[in-house]
Amino acid sequence: MMGPYRIGVDVGGTFTDVVCIGADGATILAKAATTPQDQSQGVLDGLAALAAELHVTLRELLEVTERLVHGTTVATNALLERRTARVALLTTDGHRDVIEMREGLKPERYDLRLSPPPTLVPRRLRLPLRERLRADGTVETALDEASLNAAIATLKREGVDAVAIALLHAWRDPRHERQAGAAVQAALPNAYVTLSSDVLPQIKEFERFSTTVVNAAVGPIVGRYLGRLQQRLDEAGFHGPLFVILSHGGVAPVEEAQRLAAGTALSGPAGGVAAALALARTGLGQDLVTFDVGGTSTDVALVAGGEAALGRGRSVGGERIALESLDIVTLGAGGGSIAHLDGAGILRVGPRSAGAVPGPACYGAGGTEPTTTDANLVLGYLDGTRFLGGKRRLYRDAAEAAVARLASRVGLDTLACAAGIHQLANVAMAEGIRVATVRRGVDPRGFTLLAFGGAAGLHASAVARDLGMTRVAVPMLAAGLSAWGMLQTDLRYEVSRSLADAVGLPEEAALRDLFARLETEARARIAAWMPGEPAIRRSADMRYGEQVFEVGVPLDGVAWDAPGLPARVAEAFHQRHEALFTYALRGEEVVLVTARVAAVGKLPAREAPVLGAKEPAKPVGIRRALVGGALRDLPVWGFGELAPDQRVPGPAIVESDTTTVLLLEGDEARLDGRGWLEVGVG
């Protein structure tokens, strides 16, 4: 491979994946163990492993690297583990309990014993400010400096790390928030201060308050991590731009990720969806279900018509984040998911995971509980001597001992228990796909299951069968596809504004002016990041006059410059409503609540070379494995040795250094020259 290089880094629960694309489009993958206590160490370890693969030093590699894109789980882990910064909330007097009352709803409304969810800010640190802006922006009560000074005194006394400032109508006019923010920052120069008018300037106070609090809670942690990573990369010889992929699937400079830390909550999984979109453009198909099975979880998303669904109002660790994000369903079923008996003595798999430390029992690193990976090794699906190309050994005896201990409690033999673990993992994964498709009105049977992540190939065929899907695709780079996808996406900056009087549609001049102001702001931000003309994507949150919820409406297909713009925007809403709910009410009033603009700065991509013709490969070995309820001798094929268009009948195993694909009876796989194994499910 020749430089200059582009490198994508995806930090997973078990492994850190590093993908490098050379000047000619050639791609190489390296892996290192994730280091949960300091993810930057795992990133440097992965880069060192990549340098070793290229037979250069780490400094030589980084000095000719022109771009590094990073997906991080720092914010996600902080929220899930409740290890956030010590945060306080300054808000309008009388509204400090908004984040605790939420929207007056429970996630399980009929559970009378359901405990209230914990809040990131204890009540004593939710401090009231006497002020009031009306919804039209007029000042009813000026910001009272005595209440502000009292709040600052409390912040100093409590020693908070971060301060979220969310005032009632700051989405309309941020003057009071900015005044309070300046005073707090001056009094606490080392605190991370974030304003709701900067994070999410739109109506619906719970969503705005919650998102701002999350940003404050994870901001110091993400900021310290990215600062530490940037420093270590600088010391190692990297002087190019460091980008971070955000939850909406676009990338941004590290400074923007530090400012909008809540936008990194789905950073890692977003890379897989970006990869799916790139493969859809390459010719894999326009309708895909992404199936990303890692060490701790499985992430599922939908690509329909070559576009990924975006949504708002996601929850991570029980905390609402109303920033725009890719619509990804995450479930606790991965290679490291632990099999156990619940209180009723029923066999379960996940959501608890062995993680990177100690990892599955077969890693020989101190783990004793059986995991999905242990079960797959016992069933014969994995070669313990070839894991990670032989760089790491899997200990079958340790896996068998862990599964046997559980089997004795269940009343099964070891092999049957391992098969049960594998099947339960398949059921959980299939249910996650149903959530992302069937429960949203989409029939998955016409979609291709795009299986990636190190463990997906072992489960993809069985999961596809369960769902009635007939086509599976496993990329050659499956184990590092999320990292590769980070190099296929573009810079993106989003800005939104809610209308003060959301009644009907604005008149034509006002509508154009609203979007023009947002476009100017978005263009200016992208221009600060890169030269060139960005693409502009417009959308709006709209509803019928009597509805209490909004529908996100893409407006890219609307003729923007011709007269009659409000009528065309209204028709776009009618069509979107009809597509979602099967009906439209064209005689009803249409209300535009929030306008949105995204500026997209195109980062030039490198096309991967097409695989060249070669002689058809032969099996590289035989492995005894459980298929169809019986132990059979299965041919083992080398993924990288297959010739383009070569067909492999099931049952069989196709494996590379970093991924293994299990073909069941009736399956037939074919290697596509563009870089993926296409499986026709029997």
N, C-alpha and C positions, 0 to 999 in steps of 0.2 A: 504493500500500500504506500502511496505517495501523498505527502502533505500538499497544501495545508489541510488540517483535519478539522472535523466538526464532531463534538462529543456530546452525547446525551447520557445523563446519570439519573437512574431511578432507584430510590431507596425503598426497599420493601421491608416486610416484617422479618424476613429471614436472610435474604440476600440483597446486596446492592449491585445492580446491573449497570454496566458501562458499555455503551455502544459507540463505535468510532466509524465515521464515514470518510473515506479518502477522497482525493480530488477526482478520481475516476468513478466514484460511486460505489466502489467496493466497501464492504461492511464487515466489521469484526466485533465480537462480543467477548467481554471479560466479566468475571463475577468475583465478588468478595463477600465475606460474611458481614451482615449489617452490625453496627456497633451501637446498640440502643442508647447508651449513656452519652455518646457524642457521635452523632451520625457523620460529622465531617471526617472522622478517622476512617470510617468505612468507605467514604468517597475517595479519600486519598489512597486507601488500600486497593480499591477497584481500579483507580487510574494507574497505580504501580503495576497491577496485574496486566492491564492493557499494554503498558509500556514493555513489559516482559514478552507479551505475545508478539509485539512488533520488533523485538530485539533492539530496543533503544532505551536510554535512561528516561526517567520520569521528566527531568528538565528538558531533554531533547524533544520529548513528545509535546509537552505543554508550550514550548516556545514556538512551535509551528501549528498550534491549534488556534483557529480564527474565531471559534464560537463554542461556548459551553452552555448547555441547557440542562436545568436541574429540576427534578420533581422531588418534593420533600414531604415527609409525613410528620414533621415536627409539630405543626399546629394540630393535626388530627390526634396524635398521641397525647398531647397536652390536654385536649378536651376529653378524650376517652378515659384517661387516667386521672382527670381532675387535678393535674399538676400545673396549674396556670399561675400567672403572676397574681400578686395581691392587689386587687383592683377596687377602686371606689367609683361611685356614680354620682354625678352632680346633675340634678334635674329640677324641673319646675315644681315649686311647692305644691303638695297635694298629689303628685304623680310618681312618688318614689317606689310604689308597690306595683307599677305596671309590669315589671319584668317577673314578678312573682305571681300575679293574677293571670298573666299570659293573655289568652283570649277567652278566658272563662270556660275552657274545654279541657277534658282529660283525654289522654291517649287511649285509655280503656274506660269508656264512660260508664259501664255497668259494673265495674270493679269497686265495690264499696269500701274495700280495705286498701285501696291504692294510696300509697304515701305521696305527699306533694313532692314534685321534683326539686332537688336542691338548686339553689341559685348560685351564680358565680360571685355575686356581691352580697354579703350579709347585710341585714337591714340597717345596722348601725353605721355602715359605710355608704348607704344610699342617702345622700345629703341634699336637703331642699334649698333651692334658691328662690327668693321672692322676685318674680318677674312675670310678665305676660305679654306675649305678642298674639294678636288675633290672627285668624286664618288668612285674612287679607293682607297681612304684613304690617298693619298699624300697631303702634305701641300703646297698650292699655296701661301697663305698669312697667316703668323703667327698671333695669337690673339694679337691685338693691345691694350696694357695696357692703353694708354691714353683714348681710347673710352670706355674701361671697367670702368676706374675710373670715367669718366664723367657720365656713366650710374648709377654707385653706388651713386654718389652725388645726382642725380635726385631721386633715390629710397629713400634716406634718407630725402630729402626735401619734398617728397610727402607723406611720412609716410605709405608706403604700408605694407600690412599684409603678402603677399605671392608674390613669384617671380617664373615665369615659364621661363626656359631657353631652347630654341629650335633653334638650329643652322642647317644650310641647310643640311649637309651630316653627322650629328652626328650619324645617324643610322649605318654608316660604321665605324667611329672611333670617340669615345666620348672624346678625349683628350681635345679639346677646351671647350666643355661643362663642363667637370669636373674642368678645370682650372677656368672658370668663376664662377661656382657654389661654389667652395671653397672660392673665393674672396668675393662673395656676402654674404655667410654665416658668414664669419669672420667679415664683416662690419655691418651686420644686424643679430646678433645672435638669435633674437627672431622671425625672419621671417621664413615662411614655404617656402623652396626652393626645386623645383622639376625640374629634367632634362628629356628631351624627350628621351634620350638614356636609361634611367631607366624605363620610363613609357611605351614607345612603340618604340623599336629600329627596325623600318622597314621603307621602302620607302613610298612615297606619303606624301608630306610635309603638306598639309592641314589637313589630318587626324591626323598626328603626332602632329602638332602644336596645333590643337583644343583639342585633348585629354589631352595634357600636360597643356594647359591653364585651362581646366575644373578641372584637378587634383589639380592645384594650387588654383583655386577659391573655391573649396569645402574642400580642405585639412585641413585648420585651423579649420573650423566648425566641420567637422567629428572628427578631432583629439581632440578638446576640449570636444565634446560630449562623445566620447568613454572614454576619460580620466576621465571625471566626473562620468560616469556610473561605471567604474572600481573602482574608489575610494568609491563610495556609496555602491557597492557590498562588497568591502573589509570591510568597517565599519559595514555592516550588518551581516558579518560572512562567506561570500563566499571566499574560498581560492583555488578553482579549476581553470582550464583554461576557459577563455572566448573566444569563437570563434564568428566570424561574417560570415554570408553567403554572398557570392559575386555574381555578376551578372551572372557568368557562372554556378552557381548552386553548386559549391564546397564551403567549408568553409576554413577559414584561421584564425590564431591568430589575436588578436586585433591590435597588432603592425603592421602586414602586411596590415590590413584594413586602418590604419592611414597613412601608406606610400603610398598605392595605393587607395586613397579615391574615385577616379572616378570609381573604380570597385565595389563600393557599390550602384551605381545609380539605379540598379534594384534588390537590395538586398531583399526587401520584397516579390515581386512576384516570385522570384526564389524558395522560399520555397514551393510554391504550385506545381511547376513543379517537384521538388525533391520528393514530396509526391506522385505525379502521377507515377513517375518511380518506387517508392517502391511498390505501389499498383499493378502496372503491373507485377512486380516480384512475388507478392503474388497470382496472378491469376485473377485479374479483367479483363485483356485483354491487348494485345500488342498495340492496336490502340485506342488512347484516345484523346479527345479534352478537355483540362482543361477549366473550366468555373468558375472563382473565382470572385464572386460578393461581394464586401465589401461595406463600407459606402460611399465612394467617387468615386469609379471606378470599372470597370470590367476588369480583365486580362484574356487573352485567349492565349493558347499555344497548340502546336501539339506534340503528342507522337506517332510516327509511328514505328512499329516493335520493340517496347520496348525502343526506343531511342528518346531523345529530340533533336530538331534541334538547333544548335548553329549558331550564325551569328556575323557579325562585322559591324560597321558603324551605330549603333543606335543613335538616337537623343533624348535627354531629355531636355525639355525646349528650343528647337531650337538649342542646342549645340551638335555637333558631338562627339561621344565617340566611338573610333574604337577598344576598347578592346573586346575580345571575350565575348559574353553574350548569354544567352538563348533567343531564338526568341519568344518574348512575345509581343502581341498586347494589348495595353491599351486604353480604351475608357472611356469617362467621363459619365458613367451611373452606378449608384450604389444606395444603399438604401437612401442615403442622397441627391441624385441629385434633384435639385429644378426645379419644373414645372413653366413655365412662358410663356408669349406671346412675340414673337419677334417683330421687327419693323413693320412687315407686318400684325400683329395680328394673327399669326399662333401659335398654342400651341406647345411648345417645352419642352423637359425634359433634363436637364444638358446642358453643362458640369459643370456649377457652382454647388457647393455642400454646404450643411449646415454644413458639417464637424462635429467635436466633440463638438464644441462650436459655436453657441448655440444648434446645432443639429436640427432634424426635429421638427415641431411644437408639435407633440405628446409627446415629451420628457418633455414639460413643463418647459423648461429652457430659455425661451425668444425668441425662433424661431417663426416666424409668416408666413413664406413662405411655401407653400405646397411642400412636397417631395414625392418620390416614397414610402417611408415607411408610410407616412401619408395616401397615396392612398390605400395601402394594408390594413391598419387598417380600413379605411372606408369601404372597400369592404368585410370585415369580415374574411380576411385570417389570421389575427393575433389576439391573445388573449392578451389584454392590461394588464391583471392581472398576466400573467405567463411569461412575458418578462424577460429573464435572470433568469428564475426560480423564478420569483416573487420578485427579488431584485430591479427591476426598473419597475415602472409603466408607461404604455403608456396611455395618456389621449385622449380618442376618441373624446371628445367634442372639444378639441383644434385642432385635425386633421380635423374634419368636418368643423370647422370654417375657417381654412386655405384653404381647398379645395373649400368651398362654395364661398369665395371671388373671387377665380379664375374662378369658374364656372359662376358667374354672369357676368363676362367680356366676357366669351366665348359664353354665351347664352345656357348653359346646366344646368341640375339639378346636384346636388352634386354627386350623385352616378354615373351618366354618365361621369362626368368630371374625377372622380377617376378611372373609367374603362379606359378612354382615356389615362390618365397618365400611368397606368399599361401597356397598350398595346404599347404606344410609347417607354417605357423602353424596352419592349420585342423586338421591331423592332431594336432599337439601338444595343442591345446585339447580336441579330442574325446577324446584319451587321458586327459586330466585328469578329464573327466566320467566316463569309465569307471571310473577309480579310485574316484571318490566314489559310484558307483552299482553298476555290474555286479559289481565285485570285492567289494562288500559285500552281495551278494544282492538288489539292487534293480534292477528292469527300468525303464530311463528312458523307455521308449516311451509310458508312460501319464502322463508328467509334462510340465509346461510349462517351456520353457527361458526363464527370466527374464534377458534380456540387458541389461546396463548397464555403466557405465564408458564413456569416450569412444569406444573402438574396438570395442565388442562388436557393434554393429549391422552392421558390415561383414563379420563372420564368422559370425553367429548362424545364418543360413539354411543355409549349407553344413555347419556343425557339426551342426545338427539332422538334416539329411539323413543324414550319416554314422552317426548314432546311431539312426536310425529314429524320431525324434521328429517329431510332426506339428504342434506348436503352439509358437510363439515369441511372447513379449511384450516390447516395448521401451517403457519409460516415457518420457513426454515429457521428464522430468528425468533421463534415463539417465546423462548425464555427471556428475551430482552426486548420484546416488541414495544413495550411502553416507553423504554428509553429511546428506541428508534423513532417512535411517533413524536417525541418531543422535538426532534430535528425536522419534522415535516410540517410544523404549524408556524403561525405568523405572530408578529406583535399585535396586541389588541388592547385598546383602551375604551372603556365604556363610561358613558355619562347619562344621567336621567334627571328629569324634573317632573314633579307633580303639578297639576294645574290648581290654582287657588280656588276657582269656582268650577268644579267638575260638573257642569250642566251642559249637556249636548256637546256638539263639536265646535271648536273655535271657527270663526269666519276665516276665509281663505288667507287674507293677509296675516292675521294673527297666527294661523297654523304654520304658514311658511316661516314667519319670524321665530316662532318657538323652536322649530327644528334647526333653523339657520344658526341660532345662538348656541345650541348644543353642538352642532357640527363644528363651529369655530373653536369651541373649547376642546373638542376631541382632536381636531387637526393640530392644534397648538401643542398638545401633549405628545402626540406621535412625532411631530417635527422635532421635539427636543430629544427624542430617542434615536431617530434615524432620518436620513435625507430621503427625498422622494415623495410622491403623491400617494396618500393612503386611499384605500377603498372605504366607502361609507356605507354602513348598514343601518337602516332605520327600522324601528318597530314601536309599538305602543301597547299599553295595557288599556283595554276597552271593555265596556259592558253595556247592556241595555239599561235604561233608566231605572227600572225597578229591581235590578239584580243587586246582590250584595257581594259579588265576587267579580274579578276581572279576568279577561282572557288575553294572553299575549298574542299579538297580531304582527307577523312580519309584513313590512311595507316595502320591501325591495322591488316587488313587481309592480308597484304603483307608479304610473307616469307622473313624475313630480313637477315638471315644469309647465304642463298644459293647464289651461283653466279648468275649474270644476274639481279642484283637489279634494275638498271635504267630502263630496259625494263618492269619489273613488276610495277614499280611506274608509268611509262607512261600508261600502260594498266589500272591501277586503275583510272587514270585521264580520259581516254577514256570512261570507264564505268560510271563514275560519270557524265560526260558531257552528255552522252546519256540518263541517268536517268533524268537529269534536263531539257534537251532541245530536246530530242527524236533523236538526231543524234550524231555521232562521226566522226572525220576526222583522221583516223589512218595513213594516209599518210603525215599529216602535222607535222611540228616541234612542240614539246611539251616543254614549258618553265616552270621551277620551279622558282617562284619569292621569296617566303618566306617559310622557314621551321619552323615548330612548334612542340613543345614537351610539354606534360602535365604530371607531376608526380602526382599520386593519392595515398595518404596514407589512407589505409582502417581503418575506425573507426568502431569497433564492434557494431552491431545493436542488439536490443532486439526484439524478435518476440512477437507480441500481442497474447494473448490466444484466442482460438476459443470459440465462444459463446456456452454455454452448453444448452442442451435440456430443455424445460419447456412447461407448458401448453399454448396453444394458447391464446392470449389476446383478450379482448373485447373492443369495443370503450369506451373511457373515458368520452365522452360527445357529444353534438350536437352543431353545430354552423351555424348560418344563414350567407350565403356568396353568392356572385354573381358568378355564373358559367354558361357558355353558354348563357349569356345575360339575365339570370333570377335569382332571389334570391331563394336559395334552402337551405334546412336543411341538412348539411353535417355531417357525422360521423367524430369524431376526435379520432385519435388513438395515443397512447403514443409510441414514437419511441423506448424508452428503454424497454417497456413492451412487444413488439412483440417477438414471439418465432422464432428461426431459421426456415426458409422455410415457415413461415406463409405468406399467400397472402392477400393483401388488394385491393379490387376493387375500381376504381374511379367512380364518383367523391368523394373525401374524403380529409381530412387533416391529415397529420402525423406530430407530433411536439414533440420536446424535449425542454429542458430549453434554448437552444441556437440556434436552427434552426427550421424552419417550411417548410414542403414539401406539395405543392398543387398538388393533383392528379386530372386530368381532366377526362371528360367522355371518357370511353374506355380504360383508363390506368389500369394497374394492377401492383402493387408493391409486391416484395418478399424480405424478410430480409435474406441476405446471412450471414451465421454463421461466416464469416471472417470479418464482421464489416461494411457492407454497405447495403443500401436499393437499390435494383435493380428494375427499373421501365421499364416495357414494354409500350411504347408509343402507344396509340390507333390510 
